[in-house]
Amino acid sequence: MDRFLIISPHTAADCKAVVHQVIAAGFNTHVDCGCKDGDHTAWAILEADSHEQALLFVPPIMRSKARALKIVKFYEDGKDPHKLMETYKNLD
């Protein structure tokens, strides 16, 4: 499985409904949000087999605007940093 960062923007008007859906799904301990700072976006990191599967985590009210980004650790313990640099050298 891969790791994904879920980014789920929503409007201030939808915020209360979004909170209720996240709590009802039992995901409230997995989600961080910026709503109290005026940025109505929720973020979560989870494991899934694909982008599409990761987006199923998002409540339907937010799903059309949500994005799933596959993420990897830049540094992994035990790996030679020079070999790790080779992995990332062709990112341009």
Backbone hydrogen bonds in HBPLUS format (Angstrom, degrees):
<---DONOR---> <-ACCEPTOR-->    atom                        ^
c    i                          cat <-CA-CA->   ^        H-A-AA   ^      H-
h    n   atom  resd res      DA  || num        DHA   H-A  angle D-A-AA Bond
n    s   type  num  typ     dist DA aas  dist angle  dist       angle   num
A0002-ASP N   A0048-ALA O   2.99 MM  46  5.64 154.7  2.05 158.6 156.1     1
A0048-ALA N   A0002-ASP O   2.95 MM  46  5.64 154.6  2.01 153.7 162.1     2
A0071-ILE N   A0003-ARG O   2.87 MM  68  5.58 168.1  1.88 140.8 144.3     3
A0004-PHE N   A0046-LEU O   2.77 MM  42  5.46 157.4  1.82 162.4 170.3     4
A0046-LEU N   A0004-PHE O   2.98 MM  42  5.46 155.1  2.04 149.8 157.6     5
A0005-LEU N   A0069-LEU O   2.79 MM  64  5.11 158.6  1.83 147.2 152.0     6
A0069-LEU N   A0005-LEU O   2.91 MM  64  5.11 167.8  1.92 145.0 148.9     7
A0006-ILE N   A0044-ALA O   2.70 MM  38  5.11 172.1  1.71 161.5 164.4     8
A0044-ALA N   A0006-ILE O   3.12 MM  38  5.11 144.2  2.25 135.2 141.8     9
A0007-ILE N   A0067-ARG O   2.93 MM  60  5.23 164.5  1.95 152.0 156.6    10
A0067-ARG N   A0007-ILE O   2.88 MM  60  5.23 152.4  1.95 145.8 155.0    11
A0008-SER N   A0042-ALA O   2.80 MM  34  4.97 163.6  1.83 157.9 159.3    12
A0042-ALA N   A0008-SER O   2.92 MM  34  4.97 152.6  1.99 119.3 127.8    13
A0010-HIS N   A0040-HIS O   2.80 MM  30  5.49 158.0  1.84 160.0 155.7    14
A0014-ASP N   A0011-THR O   3.09 MM   3  5.16 129.6  2.35  96.4 109.3    15
A0015-CYS N   A0012-ALA O   3.28 MM   3  5.06 149.4  2.38  95.6 104.5    16
A0018-VAL N   A0014-ASP O   2.91 MM   4  6.09 158.0  1.96 160.2 167.6    17
A0019-VAL N   A0015-CYS O   2.93 MM   4  6.20 163.3  1.96 158.4 162.0    18
A0020-HIS N   A0016-LYS O   3.07 MM   4  6.33 162.5  2.11 148.7 153.1    19
A0021-GLN N   A0017-ALA O   3.00 MM   4  6.25 156.6  2.06 147.6 153.7    20
A0022-VAL N   A0018-VAL O   2.91 MM   4  6.15 161.8  1.94 156.8 161.7    21
A0023-ILE N   A0019-VAL O   2.97 MM   4  6.14 165.3  1.99 154.2 158.1    22
A0024-ALA N   A0020-HIS O   2.87 MM   4  5.97 160.8  1.90 146.5 152.7    23
A0025-ALA N   A0021-GLN O   2.97 MM   4  6.10 145.4  2.09 142.6 150.9    24
A0027-PHE N   A0022-VAL O   3.05 MM   5  5.45 151.6  2.13 165.9 160.3    25
A0026-GLY N   A0023-ILE O   2.92 MM   3  5.01 149.0  2.02 102.6 112.8    26
A0030-HIS N   A0027-PHE O   2.84 MM   3  5.24 158.7  1.89 118.6 126.0    27
A0032-ASP N   A0043-TRP O   2.88 MM  11  5.22 167.1  1.90 155.9 160.3    28
A0043-TRP N   A0032-ASP O   2.70 MM  11  5.22 159.9  1.74 155.5 161.1    29
A0034-GLY N   A0041-THR O   3.04 MM   7  5.69 152.3  2.12 158.3 166.7    30
A0037-ASP N   A0034-GLY O   2.92 MM   3  5.41 152.8  1.99 116.0 125.0    31
A0039-ASP N   A0034-GLY O   3.02 MM   5  4.83 149.5  2.12 139.2 130.1    32
A0038-GLY N   A0035-CYS O   2.98 MM   3  5.07 162.7  2.01 112.6 114.1    33
A0041-THR N   A0039-ASP O   2.77 MM   2  5.64 129.3  2.03 112.7  96.5    34
A0054-ALA N   A0050-SER O   2.99 MM   4  6.21 157.1  2.04 147.1 153.6    35
A0055-LEU N   A0051-HIS O   3.01 MM   4  6.31 149.6  2.10 149.6 157.4    36
A0056-LEU N   A0053-GLN O   3.12 MM   3  5.32 145.3  2.25 101.9 112.0    37
A0057-PHE N   A0054-ALA O   3.12 MM   3  5.76 163.8  2.15 116.5 121.5    38
A0058-VAL N   A0055-LEU O   3.05 MM   3  5.48 151.8  2.13 110.8 118.2    39
A0062-MET N   A0059-PRO O   2.89 MM   3  5.66 157.0  1.94 127.9 134.4    40
A0063-ARG N   A0059-PRO O   3.15 MM   4  6.11 132.4  2.39 145.5 156.7    41
A0065-LYS N   A0062-MET O   3.14 MM   3  5.89 148.1  2.25 122.7 130.4    42
A0066-ALA N   A0063-ARG O   3.21 MM   3  5.01 145.7  2.33  97.0 107.0    43
A0079-LYS N   A0076-GLU O   3.12 MM   3  5.82 161.7  2.15 142.1 143.1    44
A0083-LYS N   A0080-ASP O   3.03 MM   3  5.38 122.7  2.37 108.9 122.6    45
A0084-LEU N   A0080-ASP O   3.02 MM   4  6.33 154.6  2.09 153.6 161.7    46
A0085-MET N   A0081-PRO O   2.96 MM   4  6.20 145.8  2.08 140.6 148.8    47
A0086-GLU N   A0082-HIS O   3.32 MM   4  6.64 145.9  2.44 137.0 144.8    48
A0087-THR N   A0083-LYS O   3.34 MM   4  6.74 144.5  2.48 141.2 149.6    49
A0087-THR N   A0084-LEU O   3.07 MM   3  5.18 123.8  2.40  97.5 111.4    50
A0088-TYR N   A0085-MET O   3.13 MM   3  5.27 126.2  2.43  98.7 111.8    51
A0089-LYS N   A0085-MET O   3.01 MM   4  5.97 115.3  2.45 146.8 162.9    52
